[in-house]
Amino acid sequence: MHEPRISPSAGTPTSTGVGIPFGIRRPPFPSLRMGALYRGPARIGREPLPRWGQSPAPVAACLLAIACLLAMALPAPVAASTAGDTAAAAASTGEGAPARTALPRPPNSPRPSRATIERLIDRYAKRQGLERDLVHAVVLAESAYNAHAVSPAGAVGVMQVMPATAAGYGVHSVAALFDPDTNVRVGTRHLKKLVSRYGIGKAVMAYNAGEGALQRQGGFVRYPETQRYTHTVLSNYLRRKGIGAYSAKARQVTGITLTPAMASAGGIAGRRIAARRPLTPREQARRMRRVDLSTLSLKVRPSLRDRALDPAAHDPVPESRPMFVLERPARTEAN
């Protein structure tokens, strides 16, 4: 058998003898040589291998390899495209995750005064047979007497009535819920239904979390938000009646047991367990809107010097006190 002769500039022959020639003059063993059958040792040294590109066989082989790779890669994008089309079709037909709808927009008209809303609350509370103290406590927690309030969930108006709830009472227009008369009328009807069915304490929970949540959780909603809401409303309601929030009388009136832990449910930092907890910035803003500045008195520390009025010259120490204090005149709430 003749040994193949390799030129001095030759590289390492390929294992198959087929491919791009790197100085190989002859194939090392019988094989397919660039698409032509090797015909024996009589041709050795007589015919040089064709250069790359001179024969269509290597090009065809490369194209075939590329086609195979494309065939292997095509199913993945096709499947992804199909999944995307399915998701788009589901979204167009309303199936799958619902699209977020725009929140109701309050009217451009001026907001009704708190005095107007309080009169509406007293009227509809009496009409529905509800305690006005309970309705006022709910309204204070829901909207702070703001007829144009809109929650992130889409609840509207003074008593933060959901449009779906209002539809059950014959009000199908979201814009109508910005009318305080309509809103308080629907809200007190709904609250009366809950109180008649569950009692005061559970009714407050159901007003916040819904009747379904109350029933699923055995008559006591454990959502942290609902726990805090219930504590806020009932402690305010009981305080208006002159009843301690954690007393046996409170349990008799509300039908549930309030605990200090409910005020800080969910581990919210900065909340004290007492009824007089620190206010959030949103609650502070709501309270300031209700403050009549003409009723505040200004107290100035006596014997202030010019240097004392310069903030840059004041070194805060533990004994430091504010130079100006705004205080609301003390008043007693009627029971």
C-alpha positions in Angstrom: 0.0 0.0 0.0 1.4 3.4 -1.0 1.9 5.9 1.8 0.4 9.4 1.2 2.9 12.1 0.5 2.4 15.4 2.3 4.0 18.6 1.2 6.3 20.5 3.7 3.6 23.2 4.2 0.9 20.6 4.8 -1.2 20.7 8.0 -2.7 17.8 9.9 -4.9 15.7 7.7 -8.5 15.3 8.8 -9.7 12.1 10.3 -12.1 11.4 7.5 -10.0 12.6 4.6 -13.0 14.7 3.5 -13.1 18.5 4.0 -11.0 21.6 3.4 -7.5 20.5 2.2 -4.6 21.9 4.1 -1.7 20.9 1.8 -2.8 17.2 1.6 -2.0 15.9 -1.9 -3.5 12.5 -1.5 -6.0 10.9 0.8 -4.5 8.7 3.5 -7.0 5.9 2.8 -9.7 5.0 0.4 -12.6 7.4 0.9 -14.8 9.8 -0.7 -12.6 12.6 -2.0 -14.6 15.8 -2.5 -17.6 14.0 -3.8 -15.6 11.7 -6.1 -14.8 8.0 -5.4 -11.2 7.2 -4.8 -10.1 5.0 -7.7 -6.9 3.4 -6.4 -3.2 3.9 -6.1 -2.7 4.4 -9.8 -4.0 7.9 -9.5 -1.9 8.9 -6.6 0.2 12.0 -7.3 -1.4 12.5 -10.7 -4.4 14.7 -9.9 -4.3 17.5 -7.2 -7.3 17.9 -5.0 -9.7 20.6 -6.1 -9.5 23.9 -4.1 -12.3 24.9 -1.8 -15.2 26.4 -3.9 -14.2 24.7 -7.1 -16.5 21.7 -6.5 -20.2 22.2 -5.5 -20.0 19.2 -3.1 -18.6 21.2 -0.1 -21.0 24.0 -0.6 -23.9 21.6 -0.8 -22.7 19.9 2.4 -22.5 23.2 4.2 -25.9 24.2 3.0 -27.3 20.8 4.1 -25.7 21.3 7.6 -27.2 24.8 7.9 -30.6 23.5 6.8 -30.4 20.8 9.5 -29.5 23.3 12.2 -32.3 25.6 11.1 -34.7 22.7 11.2 -33.7 21.9 14.7 -34.0 25.5 15.8 -37.3 26.3 14.2 -39.7 24.4 16.6 -38.7 26.6 19.6 -39.6 30.0 18.1 -42.7 28.6 16.4 -43.9 27.3 19.8 -43.2 30.6 21.4 -45.1 32.4 18.7 -48.0 30.0 19.1 -48.0 30.7 22.9 -47.9 34.4 22.3 -50.8 34.2 19.9 -52.7 32.1 22.4 -52.1 34.6 25.1 -53.2 37.5 22.8 -56.3 35.6 21.9 -57.1 34.9 25.5 -56.6 38.6 26.3 -58.9 39.6 23.4 -61.6 37.2 24.5 -61.4 38.2 28.1 -59.8 34.9 29.3 -56.8 34.9 31.5 -55.6 37.8 33.6 -58.0 40.7 33.5 -56.7 44.0 32.2 -56.5 46.8 34.8 -59.3 49.3 34.3 -59.0 53.0 34.9 -60.0 54.3 38.3 -63.1 56.5 38.5 -62.3 60.2 38.2 -64.0 62.6 40.7 -66.0 65.5 39.3 -64.5 68.9 38.9 -67.2 70.5 41.2 -66.2 71.6 44.7 -66.3 69.0 47.4 -69.3 69.1 49.8 -68.5 70.4 53.2 -68.1 68.1 56.2 -71.2 69.7 57.8 -73.3 68.7 54.8 -72.0 65.1 54.9 -72.6 64.9 58.7 -76.2 65.9 58.2 -76.6 63.2 55.5 -75.0 60.6 57.8 -77.4 61.5 60.6 -80.4 61.4 58.3 -79.7 58.0 56.7 -78.4 56.4 59.9 -81.8 57.2 61.5 -83.7 56.0 58.4 -81.8 52.7 58.4 -81.9 52.2 62.1 -78.1 52.4 62.6 -76.2 54.1 65.3 -74.9 57.4 64.1 -71.7 56.8 66.0 -71.0 53.6 64.1 -71.7 55.3 60.7 -69.4 58.2 61.6 -66.7 55.9 62.7 -66.9 54.0 59.4 -66.9 57.2 57.3 -63.9 58.6 59.2 -61.9 55.4 58.5 -63.1 55.1 54.9 -62.8 58.6 53.4 -62.4 61.1 56.3 -65.7 62.7 55.0 -64.2 63.3 51.5 -67.0 62.9 48.9 -64.4 62.7 46.1 -62.2 60.0 47.6 -61.2 57.1 45.3 -59.3 54.1 46.6 -56.7 52.1 44.6 -59.3 49.3 44.4 -61.9 51.6 42.8 -64.1 52.3 45.9 -65.8 55.6 45.6 -67.1 58.5 47.7 -67.9 59.1 51.4 -68.4 55.5 52.4 -66.1 54.1 49.7 -68.8 52.0 48.0 -67.6 49.6 45.3 -69.5 50.0 42.0 -70.4 46.3 42.0 -71.9 46.7 45.5 -73.9 49.8 44.4 -75.3 47.9 41.5 -76.9 45.5 43.9 -78.8 48.4 45.4 -80.0 49.8 42.0 -77.2 52.3 41.4 -75.4 51.4 38.1 -73.6 54.7 37.5 -70.1 55.2 39.0 -70.5 59.0 38.6 -73.6 58.8 40.8 -71.5 57.5 43.7 -69.7 60.8 43.9 -73.0 62.4 45.0 -72.8 62.2 48.8 -76.5 61.7 49.1 -76.5 58.7 46.9 -73.3 57.3 48.4 -74.4 57.6 52.0 -77.8 56.1 51.2 -76.2 53.1 49.5 -73.5 52.7 52.1 -75.8 52.8 55.0 -78.2 50.3 53.4 -75.3 47.9 52.9 -74.0 48.5 56.4 -77.4 47.9 57.8 -77.7 44.6 56.0 -74.3 43.4 57.3 -75.1 44.5 60.9 -78.5 42.7 60.8 -76.8 39.5 59.5 -73.5 39.4 61.5 -73.6 41.9 64.3 -71.5 45.1 64.6 -68.0 43.7 64.9 -68.3 41.2 62.1 -70.2 43.7 59.9 -67.3 46.1 60.1 -65.0 43.3 59.0 -67.3 42.3 56.1 -67.6 46.0 55.1 -63.9 46.0 54.5 -63.1 42.5 53.3 -66.4 41.4 51.9 -68.9 38.8 53.1 -67.1 36.0 51.2 -63.9 36.6 53.2 -65.8 36.6 56.4 -67.6 33.4 55.6 -64.4 31.6 54.3 -62.5 32.5 57.5 -65.1 31.3 59.9 -66.5 34.7 61.0 -63.3 36.4 61.8 -61.2 37.9 59.0 -57.5 37.6 59.6 -56.2 39.9 56.8 -53.8 42.4 58.4 -55.4 45.3 56.7 -58.9 44.2 57.8 -57.6 43.7 61.4 -56.2 47.2 61.5 -59.3 48.7 59.9 -61.6 46.9 62.3 -59.6 48.0 65.3 -59.7 51.6 64.1 -63.4 51.7 63.4 -64.6 49.9 66.5 -62.2 51.7 68.9 -63.5 55.0 67.5 -67.1 53.8 67.8 -66.6 52.6 71.4 -64.8 55.8 72.4 -67.7 57.9 71.1 -70.0 55.7 73.4 -67.6 56.0 76.3 -66.7 52.3 76.4 -63.2 50.9 76.7 -62.1 49.1 73.6 -60.9 46.0 75.5 -63.5 45.8 78.1 -66.2 43.2 78.6 -68.8 45.8 77.7 -67.1 46.3 74.3 -67.2 42.5 73.6 -70.9 42.6 74.5 -71.6 45.5 72.2 -69.5 44.5 69.2 -69.8 40.7 69.4 -66.0 40.3 68.9 -63.0 40.7 71.1 -60.7 43.6 70.2 -57.0 43.1 71.0 -54.1 45.5 71.0 -52.4 43.3 68.5 -55.1 44.1 65.9 -53.9 47.7 65.8 -50.4 46.6 64.5 -51.4 43.5 62.5 -49.0 42.8 59.7 -46.0 44.1 61.6 -46.2 47.7 60.4 -43.3 49.6 61.9 -44.0 52.8 63.8 -47.5 51.8 65.0 -48.2 51.7 68.7 -50.7 49.2 70.0 -52.7 51.8 71.8 -55.7 53.4 70.3 -53.8 56.7 69.9 -51.3 55.4 67.4 -49.0 57.5 65.2 -50.7 58.8 62.1 -49.5 58.0 58.6 -48.7 60.9 56.3 -52.0 60.3 54.4 -54.0 60.3 57.6 -52.1 63.5 58.7 -53.0 65.2 55.5 -56.7 64.1 55.8 -56.8 65.5 59.4 -55.2 68.8 58.4 -57.8 69.3 55.7 -60.5 69.1 58.5 -58.8 71.5 60.8 -60.2 75.0 61.1 -57.0 77.1 61.5 -59.0 79.9 63.2 -59.5 77.6 66.2 -55.7 77.1 66.7 -53.8 79.1 69.3 -50.1 80.1 68.9 -47.8 79.8 71.9 -44.4 81.5 71.7 -41.8 80.8 74.2 -41.1 83.9 76.3 -37.8 85.8 76.3 -36.7 84.8 72.8 -33.6 86.6 71.5 -32.6 87.2 67.9 -29.9 84.5 68.2 -32.5 82.0 69.4 -34.6 82.6 66.2 -31.6 81.7 64.0 -31.8 78.0 63.2 -28.1 77.9 62.4 -27.2 79.0 65.9 -29.4 76.4 67.6 -27.7 73.3 68.8 -30.3 70.5 69.4 -29.9 68.8 72.8 -32.2 66.4 74.6 -33.7 69.3 76.5 -34.6 71.2 73.4 -38.2 72.3 73.0 -40.0 73.7 69.9 -40.2 77.5 69.7 -43.7 77.5 68.2 -46.6 75.2 69.2 -50.0 74.9 67.5 -52.6 73.5 69.8 -56.3 72.7 69.3 -58.5 73.9 72.2 -59.5 70.9 74.3 -63.1 69.8 73.9 -65.1 66.9 75.2 -66.9 64.6 72.9 -70.6 64.0 73.5 -71.4 60.4 74.4 
